[in-house]
């Protein structure tokens, strides 16, 4: 998964990753560890996660997938995980699909 290779840890005292940035002020906050909505819900290597927490932002505002991509398949696959601010327990394959859709734009 390309997005996994791009994730770099921050210097925080708990496990977190730098945001991935795209055009038009879009960024993805992709997080996993004991404090996040992910599986497994422990701090481990990023390659060990099957699902991760995802926040989609434009600037500092949380948005949904439909606000950043016209790829209907990606939007539909993410909709069920969205709680109004973050997407919890998102399978990594879906995150990769969103990453690829944003790269194409």
Secondary structure as the mmCIF struct_conf table of DSSP 4:
data_model
#
loop_
_struct_conf.conf_type_id
_struct_conf.id
_struct_conf.beg_label_comp_id
_struct_conf.beg_label_asym_id
_struct_conf.beg_label_seq_id
_struct_conf.end_label_comp_id
_struct_conf.end_label_asym_id
_struct_conf.end_label_seq_id
HELX_RH_AL_P HELX_RH_AL_P1 UNK A 2 UNK A 6
STRN STRN1 UNK A 9 UNK A 9
BEND BEND1 UNK A 11 UNK A 14
STRN STRN2 UNK A 17 UNK A 17
HELX_LH_PP_P HELX_LH_PP_P1 UNK A 18 UNK A 19
STRN STRN3 UNK A 20 UNK A 21
HELX_RH_3T_P HELX_RH_3T_P1 UNK A 23 UNK A 25
STRN STRN4 UNK A 26 UNK A 31
BEND BEND2 UNK A 33 UNK A 33
TURN_TY1_P TURN_TY1_P1 UNK A 34 UNK A 35
BEND BEND3 UNK A 36 UNK A 37
STRN STRN5 UNK A 39 UNK A 39
BEND BEND4 UNK A 40 UNK A 40
BEND BEND5 UNK A 42 UNK A 42
HELX_RH_3T_P HELX_RH_3T_P2 UNK A 46 UNK A 48
BEND BEND6 UNK A 50 UNK A 50
STRN STRN6 UNK A 51 UNK A 58
TURN_TY1_P TURN_TY1_P2 UNK A 59 UNK A 60
STRN STRN7 UNK A 61 UNK A 63
HELX_RH_3T_P HELX_RH_3T_P3 UNK A 65 UNK A 67
TURN_TY1_P TURN_TY1_P3 UNK A 68 UNK A 68
HELX_RH_AL_P HELX_RH_AL_P2 UNK A 72 UNK A 79
TURN_TY1_P TURN_TY1_P4 UNK A 80 UNK A 81
STRN STRN8 UNK A 82 UNK A 82
BEND BEND7 UNK A 84 UNK A 85
STRN STRN9 UNK A 87 UNK A 91
HELX_RH_AL_P HELX_RH_AL_P3 UNK A 92 UNK A 104
#
